[in-house]
Amino acid sequence: QVQLVESGGGLVQPGGSLRLSCAASGFTLDYYDIGWFRQAPGKEREGVSCISSSDGSTFYADSVKGRFTISRDIPKNTVYLQMDSLKPEDTAVYYCAAKRASQREYDYWGQGTQVTVAS
């Protein structure tokens, strides 16, 4: 059974950092691309970052480029999102998702973790 579990969210002051984790089970990261998405109240869900299953190449939305870093630990089957220089506009529920590299849509989603950036 495929499962994704996010953790690491919380309340942080502007300029602070958080590291989100996405623990995967039921599949291995070698065959699945992993993406991080977020959804703020009243806004549509947006893609934040993703990491390729094949070569670990990464992608970042312009809004987080230079501040967020996605990485993966294959033996631990876990993907991380290091978030630095956080801004109030980063406040959202963050989700990780998985898809096979050959597919366009993400098939599996975690339950989400709340990130709140406020002073």
Secondary structure by P-SEA (a helix, b strand, c coil): cbbbbbcccccccccbbbbbbbbbcccccccbbbbbbbbccccccccccccccccccccccccccccbbbbbbccccbbbbbbcccccccccbbbbbbbccccccccccccbbbbbbcc
